[in-house]
């Protein structure tokens, strides 16, 4: 089976992360505290300068209650609290 692999676009990831944070009314400061990272790190992710590691991305998805597919740009559906937004 041949599968086409695409990279994760940091700009898309940042936009999706900001969107999920807004829906959850979560500030960069609060998210940074939740995942024990510097607020500047959150800023780098939300502005598309850097990408988090896979385990951190999983933690972000869990905290924000969204799918990894949404954060990485593979789907437009953002699942929050069991409903579709």
Biotite code that builds the C-alpha atoms (Angstrom):
import biotite.structure as struc

atoms = struc.array([
    struc.Atom([0.000, 0.000, 0.000], chain_id="A", res_id=1, res_name="UNK", atom_name="CA", element="C"),
    struc.Atom([1.393, 3.369, -1.017], chain_id="A", res_id=2, res_name="UNK", atom_name="CA", element="C"),
    struc.Atom([0.523, 6.286, 1.215], chain_id="A", res_id=3, res_name="UNK", atom_name="CA", element="C"),
    struc.Atom([1.243, 9.908, 0.486], chain_id="A", res_id=4, res_name="UNK", atom_name="CA", element="C"),
    struc.Atom([2.766, 11.643, 3.494], chain_id="A", res_id=5, res_name="UNK", atom_name="CA", element="C"),
    struc.Atom([2.511, 15.375, 3.908], chain_id="A", res_id=6, res_name="UNK", atom_name="CA", element="C"),
    struc.Atom([4.366, 17.490, 6.396], chain_id="A", res_id=7, res_name="UNK", atom_name="CA", element="C"),
    struc.Atom([2.577, 19.507, 9.043], chain_id="A", res_id=8, res_name="UNK", atom_name="CA", element="C"),
    struc.Atom([2.420, 23.125, 7.991], chain_id="A", res_id=9, res_name="UNK", atom_name="CA", element="C"),
    struc.Atom([3.421, 25.244, 11.007], chain_id="A", res_id=10, res_name="UNK", atom_name="CA", element="C"),
    struc.Atom([1.139, 28.105, 9.916], chain_id="A", res_id=11, res_name="UNK", atom_name="CA", element="C"),
    struc.Atom([-1.874, 25.810, 9.690], chain_id="A", res_id=12, res_name="UNK", atom_name="CA", element="C"),
    struc.Atom([-1.010, 24.232, 13.037], chain_id="A", res_id=13, res_name="UNK", atom_name="CA", element="C"),
    struc.Atom([-0.700, 27.678, 14.632], chain_id="A", res_id=14, res_name="UNK", atom_name="CA", element="C"),
    struc.Atom([-4.031, 28.836, 13.237], chain_id="A", res_id=15, res_name="UNK", atom_name="CA", element="C"),
    struc.Atom([-5.755, 25.647, 14.414], chain_id="A", res_id=16, res_name="UNK", atom_name="CA", element="C"),
    struc.Atom([-4.177, 25.905, 17.850], chain_id="A", res_id=17, res_name="UNK", atom_name="CA", element="C"),
    struc.Atom([-5.340, 29.536, 18.205], chain_id="A", res_id=18, res_name="UNK", atom_name="CA", element="C"),
    struc.Atom([-8.825, 28.544, 17.059], chain_id="A", res_id=19, res_name="UNK", atom_name="CA", element="C"),
    struc.Atom([-9.049, 25.727, 19.606], chain_id="A", res_id=20, res_name="UNK", atom_name="CA", element="C"),
    struc.Atom([-7.705, 27.992, 22.342], chain_id="A", res_id=21, res_name="UNK", atom_name="CA", element="C"),
    struc.Atom([-10.338, 30.636, 21.543], chain_id="A", res_id=22, res_name="UNK", atom_name="CA", element="C"),
    struc.Atom([-13.131, 28.054, 21.638], chain_id="A", res_id=23, res_name="UNK", atom_name="CA", element="C"),
    struc.Atom([-11.923, 26.911, 25.058], chain_id="A", res_id=24, res_name="UNK", atom_name="CA", element="C"),
    struc.Atom([-11.329, 30.502, 26.214], chain_id="A", res_id=25, res_name="UNK", atom_name="CA", element="C"),
    struc.Atom([-7.755, 29.518, 27.018], chain_id="A", res_id=26, res_name="UNK", atom_name="CA", element="C"),
    struc.Atom([-4.991, 32.110, 27.065], chain_id="A", res_id=27, res_name="UNK", atom_name="CA", element="C"),
    struc.Atom([-1.409, 31.403, 26.091], chain_id="A", res_id=28, res_name="UNK", atom_name="CA", element="C"),
    struc.Atom([-0.396, 31.904, 29.705], chain_id="A", res_id=29, res_name="UNK", atom_name="CA", element="C"),
    struc.Atom([-2.930, 29.375, 30.985], chain_id="A", res_id=30, res_name="UNK", atom_name="CA", element="C"),
    struc.Atom([-2.053, 26.809, 28.312], chain_id="A", res_id=31, res_name="UNK", atom_name="CA", element="C"),
    struc.Atom([1.656, 27.243, 29.024], chain_id="A", res_id=32, res_name="UNK", atom_name="CA", element="C"),
    struc.Atom([1.001, 26.549, 32.690], chain_id="A", res_id=33, res_name="UNK", atom_name="CA", element="C"),
    struc.Atom([-1.116, 23.468, 31.843], chain_id="A", res_id=34, res_name="UNK", atom_name="CA", element="C"),
    struc.Atom([1.627, 21.859, 29.766], chain_id="A", res_id=35, res_name="UNK", atom_name="CA", element="C"),
    struc.Atom([4.550, 23.280, 31.742], chain_id="A", res_id=36, res_name="UNK", atom_name="CA", element="C"),
    struc.Atom([6.093, 25.287, 28.930], chain_id="A", res_id=37, res_name="UNK", atom_name="CA", element="C"),
    struc.Atom([7.087, 28.922, 28.612], chain_id="A", res_id=38, res_name="UNK", atom_name="CA", element="C"),
    struc.Atom([4.485, 31.338, 27.335], chain_id="A", res_id=39, res_name="UNK", atom_name="CA", element="C"),
    struc.Atom([6.931, 32.298, 24.583], chain_id="A", res_id=40, res_name="UNK", atom_name="CA", element="C"),
    struc.Atom([6.846, 28.679, 23.389], chain_id="A", res_id=41, res_name="UNK", atom_name="CA", element="C"),
    struc.Atom([3.069, 28.845, 23.007], chain_id="A", res_id=42, res_name="UNK", atom_name="CA", element="C"),
    struc.Atom([3.534, 32.101, 21.097], chain_id="A", res_id=43, res_name="UNK", atom_name="CA", element="C"),
    struc.Atom([5.994, 30.367, 18.736], chain_id="A", res_id=44, res_name="UNK", atom_name="CA", element="C"),
    struc.Atom([3.505, 27.580, 18.051], chain_id="A", res_id=45, res_name="UNK", atom_name="CA", element="C"),
    struc.Atom([0.464, 29.824, 17.561], chain_id="A", res_id=46, res_name="UNK", atom_name="CA", element="C"),
    struc.Atom([2.378, 32.060, 15.164], chain_id="A", res_id=47, res_name="UNK", atom_name="CA", element="C"),
    struc.Atom([3.760, 29.191, 13.101], chain_id="A", res_id=48, res_name="UNK", atom_name="CA", element="C"),
    struc.Atom([7.408, 29.666, 14.011], chain_id="A", res_id=49, res_name="UNK", atom_name="CA", element="C"),
    struc.Atom([7.847, 26.206, 15.546], chain_id="A", res_id=50, res_name="UNK", atom_name="CA", element="C"),
    struc.Atom([6.000, 22.926, 15.993], chain_id="A", res_id=51, res_name="UNK", atom_name="CA", element="C"),
    struc.Atom([5.673, 21.026, 19.273], chain_id="A", res_id=52, res_name="UNK", atom_name="CA", element="C"),
    struc.Atom([6.857, 17.449, 19.674], chain_id="A", res_id=53, res_name="UNK", atom_name="CA", element="C"),
    struc.Atom([4.368, 14.642, 19.088], chain_id="A", res_id=54, res_name="UNK", atom_name="CA", element="C"),
    struc.Atom([3.780, 13.979, 22.792], chain_id="A", res_id=55, res_name="UNK", atom_name="CA", element="C"),
    struc.Atom([3.200, 17.674, 23.395], chain_id="A", res_id=56, res_name="UNK", atom_name="CA", element="C"),
    struc.Atom([0.804, 17.828, 20.428], chain_id="A", res_id=57, res_name="UNK", atom_name="CA", element="C"),
    struc.Atom([-1.144, 14.928, 21.941], chain_id="A", res_id=58, res_name="UNK", atom_name="CA", element="C"),
    struc.Atom([-1.256, 16.760, 25.283], chain_id="A", res_id=59, res_name="UNK", atom_name="CA", element="C"),
    struc.Atom([-2.503, 19.920, 23.536], chain_id="A", res_id=60, res_name="UNK", atom_name="CA", element="C"),
    struc.Atom([-5.255, 17.961, 21.791], chain_id="A", res_id=61, res_name="UNK", atom_name="CA", element="C"),
    struc.Atom([-6.295, 16.388, 25.096], chain_id="A", res_id=62, res_name="UNK", atom_name="CA", element="C"),
    struc.Atom([-6.321, 19.691, 26.990], chain_id="A", res_id=63, res_name="UNK", atom_name="CA", element="C"),
    struc.Atom([-8.222, 21.516, 24.237], chain_id="A", res_id=64, res_name="UNK", atom_name="CA", element="C"),
    struc.Atom([-10.489, 18.535, 23.527], chain_id="A", res_id=65, res_name="UNK", atom_name="CA", element="C"),
    struc.Atom([-9.808, 18.483, 19.794], chain_id="A", res_id=66, res_name="UNK", atom_name="CA", element="C"),
    struc.Atom([-8.521, 15.800, 17.476], chain_id="A", res_id=67, res_name="UNK", atom_name="CA", element="C"),
    struc.Atom([-4.938, 15.538, 16.300], chain_id="A", res_id=68, res_name="UNK", atom_name="CA", element="C"),
    struc.Atom([-6.302, 15.580, 12.755], chain_id="A", res_id=69, res_name="UNK", atom_name="CA", element="C"),
    struc.Atom([-7.835, 18.999, 13.394], chain_id="A", res_id=70, res_name="UNK", atom_name="CA", element="C"),
    struc.Atom([-4.648, 20.452, 14.899], chain_id="A", res_id=71, res_name="UNK", atom_name="CA", element="C"),
    struc.Atom([-2.495, 19.130, 12.076], chain_id="A", res_id=72, res_name="UNK", atom_name="CA", element="C"),
    struc.Atom([-4.835, 20.289, 9.321], chain_id="A", res_id=73, res_name="UNK", atom_name="CA", element="C"),
    struc.Atom([-6.062, 16.884, 8.158], chain_id="A", res_id=74, res_name="UNK", atom_name="CA", element="C"),
    struc.Atom([-9.732, 17.673, 8.820], chain_id="A", res_id=75, res_name="UNK", atom_name="CA", element="C"),
    struc.Atom([-11.898, 20.749, 9.142], chain_id="A", res_id=76, res_name="UNK", atom_name="CA", element="C"),
    struc.Atom([-13.985, 19.179, 11.919], chain_id="A", res_id=77, res_name="UNK", atom_name="CA", element="C"),
    struc.Atom([-13.102, 20.386, 15.387], chain_id="A", res_id=78, res_name="UNK", atom_name="CA", element="C"),
    struc.Atom([-14.549, 18.101, 18.010], chain_id="A", res_id=79, res_name="UNK", atom_name="CA", element="C"),
    struc.Atom([-15.148, 19.807, 21.339], chain_id="A", res_id=80, res_name="UNK", atom_name="CA", element="C"),
    struc.Atom([-16.901, 18.107, 24.202], chain_id="A", res_id=81, res_name="UNK", atom_name="CA", element="C"),
    struc.Atom([-18.391, 15.438, 21.963], chain_id="A", res_id=82, res_name="UNK", atom_name="CA", element="C"),
    struc.Atom([-20.009, 17.873, 19.539], chain_id="A", res_id=83, res_name="UNK", atom_name="CA", element="C"),
    struc.Atom([-18.921, 19.304, 16.226], chain_id="A", res_id=84, res_name="UNK", atom_name="CA", element="C"),
    struc.Atom([-18.168, 23.000, 15.935], chain_id="A", res_id=85, res_name="UNK", atom_name="CA", element="C"),
])
